[in-house]
Amino acid sequence: MSIHPIAVAAARMGWNWQWNQLMNGLAPADPAGNYRRPPSQHLKALVPNENELKKRPKNHLPHLIIGRSCPWAHRTWLVYELRDLHNNLNLIIAKADKKAGRWSIEPSWLGSKSLLEIYQKCGQPPSHRATVPTLVDPGATSEEAPQLLGNESAQLVEVLNQWPSNFEGLNLAPNNLQEEIKNWERLLQPSVNDGVYRCGFARTQVAYDIACSELFQALKQVDQSLSKKGPWLCGKQLTLADVRLFPTLIRWEMVYEPFFGCSQEPLWSFSNLWKWRQRFLSLPKVLETCDSVAWRNDYFGALFPLRPSGIVPSGPNLAKMVNAKAPNQ
């Protein structure tokens, strides 16, 4: 028996109203329907004294807390691996607790089973959202209270680039390239890194069209720059500009293209970006930071307003897909 058009229209209207209520909590928007990322409640990131840090036992070193699915946390994980910070910084991989809507810590650390509890132990006010990445200093001794050293990825990648390392030769932000790195950040952060979310969380067609246009214009600009001055964004040297872009582009076909509607053009149509992504993925330990199963589970399975069924579709093998020869090559 077919459903009467009036019933369909009423259901559509009711669902649209409910969808907007859910989206208000997930992804705030302005009156025109443009996604507006809530301002982060971050602290100015701090670097502990190097000499004091080297005297500490392993269990009293600062901890970098990340989540596999979070692209902002992925940036910090990349610097951690590329600069080999294992001996001077501990890593905790938090798990997304979809039911509770928070990051869980398994096994517990500092007597805490969630990132929220760690924030509270560090004396953060209840109004602060417990987000990854987070850098926490447990204290040089058991008597000292833990301290939150930073929780904003753009700052933390700079802090980790200065962190005492087993591979001191790699500087991802040399003085002669810092202005160029900042210029790339000013383009990529709003149009690409946040641009994919502006597409996926748009409330209106106009809002989506604007975000999509800006996103692909920025990708074209990056592709053209790489054609003239590669192999990296700032030329011959890998920098923080590359690190900030990679987590977004490595998730492209797995999440952002199918789930957020970033589908105006396939990524392989940007031949220089395609090769750039292959090059970055081939760097030592980078593939180990890429868990496409976790990405798809946490996006498709957790963002209920965008996919009420919670069904997580299967995806291709990440390394095989990235390293494939693009059709236009």
C-alpha positions as CSV (number, residue, x, y, z in Angstrom):
1,M,0.0,0.0,0.0
2,S,1.5,3.3,-1.0
3,I,2.0,6.2,1.5
4,H,-0.2,9.2,0.9
5,P,1.8,12.3,-0.3
6,I,0.5,14.3,2.7
7,A,1.9,11.8,5.1
8,V,5.2,11.9,3.3
9,A,5.3,15.7,3.5
10,A,4.4,15.7,7.2
11,A,7.1,13.1,7.9
12,R,9.6,15.1,6.0
13,M,8.8,18.2,7.9
14,G,8.9,16.5,11.2
15,W,12.2,14.8,10.5
16,N,13.7,18.0,9.3
17,W,12.8,19.7,12.5
18,Q,14.2,16.8,14.6
19,W,17.3,16.7,12.5
20,N,18.0,20.4,13.0
21,Q,17.6,19.9,16.8
22,L,20.1,17.1,16.8
23,M,22.5,19.1,14.6
24,N,22.4,22.0,17.0
25,G,24.2,19.8,19.5
26,L,26.5,18.1,17.0
27,A,27.5,21.0,14.7
28,P,26.3,24.5,15.4
29,A,25.4,26.7,12.4
30,D,24.7,30.3,11.7
31,P,21.3,31.5,10.5
32,A,22.3,30.8,6.9
33,G,23.1,27.2,7.7
34,N,26.9,27.5,7.5
35,Y,28.7,25.3,10.0
36,R,30.5,27.2,12.7
37,R,33.1,25.2,14.7
38,P,32.7,26.1,18.4
39,P,35.7,28.1,19.7
40,S,38.1,25.7,21.4
41,Q,38.8,26.2,25.1
42,H,42.5,25.6,24.8
43,L,45.5,26.6,26.9
44,K,48.7,28.0,25.7
45,A,50.9,24.9,25.1
46,L,54.0,24.5,27.2
47,V,57.3,22.7,26.7
48,P,58.9,21.3,29.9
49,N,62.5,22.0,30.7
50,E,64.6,19.5,28.6
51,N,67.2,18.8,31.3
52,E,64.6,18.1,33.9
53,L,62.6,16.0,31.5
54,K,65.6,13.7,30.8
55,K,66.0,12.9,34.5
56,R,62.5,11.6,34.9
57,P,61.6,7.9,35.0
58,K,59.5,6.6,32.1
59,N,56.2,6.6,34.0
60,H,56.6,10.2,35.0
61,L,57.1,11.6,31.5
62,P,54.4,13.7,29.9
63,H,51.7,11.8,27.9
64,L,50.3,12.7,24.6
65,I,46.6,11.5,24.4
66,I,45.2,11.0,21.0
67,G,42.2,9.2,19.3
68,R,42.6,7.2,16.1
69,S,39.7,8.7,14.3
70,C,40.4,12.4,15.1
71,P,42.3,14.2,12.3
72,W,43.5,16.9,14.7
73,A,45.0,14.3,17.0
74,H,46.5,12.6,13.9
75,R,48.7,15.6,13.3
76,T,50.3,15.3,16.7
77,W,50.7,11.5,16.3
78,L,52.5,12.1,13.0
79,V,55.1,14.5,14.6
80,Y,55.5,12.1,17.5
81,E,56.4,9.3,15.0
82,L,58.4,11.3,12.5
83,R,60.6,12.9,15.1
84,D,60.8,9.6,17.2
85,L,59.7,11.0,20.5
86,H,59.2,7.6,22.2
87,N,61.9,8.0,24.8
88,N,60.9,11.4,26.0
89,L,57.1,11.3,25.6
90,N,54.5,8.6,26.3
91,L,51.5,8.0,24.0
92,I,48.0,7.0,25.0
93,I,45.5,6.1,22.4
94,A,42.0,6.8,23.7
95,K,38.9,5.0,22.4
96,A,35.7,6.7,21.3
97,D,32.9,5.7,23.6
98,K,29.9,6.2,21.3
99,K,27.2,5.6,23.9
100,A,28.7,8.0,26.5
101,G,29.9,10.5,23.9
102,R,33.4,10.7,25.3
103,W,37.0,9.4,25.1
104,S,37.7,6.4,27.3
105,I,41.2,5.5,28.6
106,E,41.9,1.7,28.7
107,P,43.8,0.8,30.8
108,S,43.1,3.6,33.1
109,W,45.8,6.2,33.8
110,L,46.2,8.5,36.8
111,G,43.3,6.5,38.2
112,S,41.1,7.8,35.4
113,K,39.1,5.8,32.9
114,S,38.1,8.7,30.6
115,L,39.7,11.8,29.2
116,L,37.1,13.9,31.1
117,E,38.3,12.5,34.4
118,I,41.9,13.4,33.5
119,Y,40.8,17.0,32.6
120,Q,39.1,17.2,36.0
121,K,42.3,15.9,37.8
122,C,44.2,18.6,36.0
123,G,41.9,21.2,37.5
124,Q,40.1,22.2,34.3
125,P,36.6,23.8,34.8
126,P,33.6,21.7,34.0
127,S,32.8,24.0,31.0
128,H,35.9,22.8,29.1
129,R,35.2,20.0,26.6
130,A,37.6,17.0,27.0
131,T,39.0,16.8,23.5
132,V,42.0,15.1,21.8
133,P,44.8,15.7,21.3
134,T,45.8,16.5,24.8
135,L,49.3,16.8,26.3
136,V,49.4,16.0,30.1
137,D,52.3,16.2,32.5
138,P,51.7,13.7,35.4
139,G,54.3,15.5,37.5
140,A,58.0,14.7,38.2
141,T,56.9,12.9,41.4
142,S,53.8,11.1,42.7
143,E,53.2,14.1,45.1
144,E,52.8,16.6,42.2
145,A,49.4,17.2,40.7
146,P,49.0,16.5,37.0
147,Q,49.0,19.5,34.6
148,L,47.4,20.0,31.2
149,L,50.2,21.3,28.9
150,G,48.1,21.8,25.8
151,N,45.0,20.6,24.0
152,E,45.0,22.5,20.6
153,S,46.6,20.6,17.7
154,A,48.0,23.6,15.8
155,Q,50.0,24.6,18.9
156,L,50.9,21.1,19.9
157,V,52.5,20.2,16.6
158,E,54.8,23.2,17.1
159,V,55.5,22.1,20.7
160,L,56.3,18.6,19.6
161,N,58.6,19.9,16.9
162,Q,60.7,21.5,19.7
163,W,60.4,18.4,22.0
164,P,63.6,16.6,22.9
165,S,63.9,13.9,20.2
166,N,65.9,10.8,19.3
167,F,66.0,12.3,15.8
168,E,67.1,15.9,16.3
169,G,68.0,16.4,12.6
170,L,64.3,16.7,11.6
171,N,63.0,20.2,12.1
172,L,59.5,20.6,10.6
173,A,59.4,24.3,11.0
174,P,62.8,25.8,10.2
175,N,63.1,29.6,10.6
176,N,63.4,30.3,6.8
177,L,60.1,28.5,6.1
178,Q,58.0,29.6,9.0
179,E,56.2,32.4,7.1
180,E,55.4,30.1,4.2
181,I,54.1,27.4,6.7
182,K,51.8,30.1,8.2
183,N,50.6,31.1,4.8
184,W,49.6,27.5,4.0
185,E,47.9,27.2,7.4
186,R,45.8,30.3,6.7
187,L,44.6,28.7,3.4
188,L,44.2,25.1,4.5
189,Q,42.7,25.4,7.9
190,P,39.4,27.1,6.9
191,S,39.0,25.8,3.4
192,V,40.3,22.2,3.6
193,N,40.8,20.9,7.2
194,D,37.7,22.6,8.4
195,G,36.2,22.8,4.9
196,V,35.3,19.1,4.8
197,Y,33.3,19.6,8.0
198,R,31.6,22.7,6.5
199,C,30.5,20.5,3.6
200,G,29.3,17.6,5.8
201,F,27.6,19.7,8.5
202,A,26.0,22.3,6.1
203,R,22.3,22.9,6.9
204,T,21.3,24.4,3.5
205,Q,22.2,23.8,-0.1
206,V,23.7,27.3,-0.4
207,A,25.9,26.7,2.7
208,Y,27.1,23.4,1.2
209,D,27.8,24.9,-2.2
210,I,29.9,27.7,-0.8
211,A,32.0,25.3,1.4
212,C,32.4,22.8,-1.5
213,S,33.5,25.5,-3.9
214,E,36.1,26.9,-1.4
215,L,37.3,23.4,-0.7
216,F,38.0,22.4,-4.2
217,Q,39.5,25.8,-5.2
218,A,42.0,25.4,-2.3
219,L,42.9,21.8,-3.5
220,K,43.5,23.2,-7.0
221,Q,45.8,25.9,-5.5
222,V,47.8,23.2,-3.6
223,D,48.0,21.0,-6.7
224,Q,49.3,23.9,-8.9
225,S,51.9,24.9,-6.2
226,L,53.2,21.3,-6.0
227,S,53.5,21.2,-9.8
228,K,55.9,24.1,-9.6
229,K,57.7,23.7,-6.4
230,G,57.4,20.1,-4.9
231,P,57.8,17.6,-3.7
232,W,56.5,19.1,-0.5
233,L,54.2,22.1,0.1
234,C,57.2,24.3,1.0
235,G,59.5,22.9,-1.6
236,K,62.3,20.3,-0.9
237,Q,61.7,20.0,2.9
238,L,58.8,18.2,4.7
239,T,57.2,20.7,7.1
240,L,54.3,21.2,9.5
241,A,52.3,22.4,6.5
242,D,52.4,18.9,5.1
243,V,51.6,17.4,8.5
244,R,48.5,19.6,8.9
245,L,47.2,18.6,5.5
246,F,47.8,14.9,5.4
247,P,45.2,13.7,8.0
248,T,42.4,15.3,6.0
249,L,43.5,14.0,2.6
250,I,44.3,10.4,3.8
251,R,40.7,10.2,5.1
252,W,39.3,11.5,1.8
253,E,37.8,8.4,0.1
254,M,37.2,6.6,3.4
255,V,35.1,9.3,5.0
256,Y,34.9,12.8,3.6
257,E,34.0,12.0,0.0
258,P,31.2,9.4,0.7
259,F,30.0,10.8,4.1
260,F,30.5,14.5,3.9
261,G,29.7,15.0,0.2
262,C,33.2,16.1,-0.8
263,S,32.6,14.7,-4.2
264,Q,32.8,17.5,-6.8
265,E,36.0,16.0,-8.2
266,P,37.8,12.7,-7.3
267,L,41.1,13.3,-5.5
268,W,43.0,11.5,-8.3
269,S,42.1,14.3,-10.6
270,F,44.7,16.4,-8.7
271,S,47.7,14.5,-10.0
272,N,50.3,16.3,-7.9
273,L,48.3,16.0,-4.7
274,W,47.8,12.3,-5.5
275,K,51.6,11.8,-5.7
276,W,52.1,14.0,-2.6
277,R,49.8,11.8,-0.6
278,Q,51.6,8.6,-1.8
279,R,54.9,10.2,-0.9
280,F,53.8,11.1,2.6
281,L,52.2,7.7,3.3
282,S,55.5,6.0,2.4
283,L,57.4,7.9,5.1
284,P,58.6,5.7,8.0
285,K,55.9,4.8,10.6
286,V,53.2,7.0,8.9
287,L,51.1,4.0,7.7
288,E,51.0,2.8,11.3
289,T,49.1,5.9,12.3
290,C,46.4,5.3,9.7
291,D,43.5,3.1,10.8
292,S,40.8,3.4,8.2
293,V,38.5,0.9,10.0
294,A,38.5,3.1,13.1
295,W,37.8,6.2,11.0
296,R,34.8,4.7,9.3
297,N,33.4,3.1,12.5
298,D,33.6,6.4,14.3
299,Y,32.2,8.6,11.6
300,F,29.6,6.4,10.0
301,G,28.7,4.7,13.2
302,A,28.7,7.6,15.7
303,L,27.4,10.7,13.8
304,F,23.8,9.7,14.2
305,P,22.2,12.9,12.7
306,L,24.0,12.2,9.4
307,R,23.5,8.5,9.3
308,P,20.6,7.4,11.6
309,S,21.0,3.7,10.7
310,G,24.5,3.5,12.1
311,I,25.4,1.2,9.3
312,V,29.2,1.3,8.6
313,P,29.8,0.5,4.9
314,S,32.9,-1.5,3.9
315,G,35.8,0.4,2.4
316,P,38.9,-0.4,0.2
317,N,42.3,-1.3,1.5
318,L,43.8,2.0,2.4
319,A,47.4,1.4,1.3
320,K,46.4,-0.3,-1.9
321,M,44.0,2.5,-2.8
322,V,46.5,5.3,-2.1
323,N,49.3,3.7,-3.9
324,A,47.3,2.8,-7.0
325,K,48.1,4.6,-10.3
326,A,45.6,7.4,-10.8
327,P,43.5,7.0,-14.0
328,N,44.8,10.3,-15.4
329,Q,48.5,9.2,-15.1
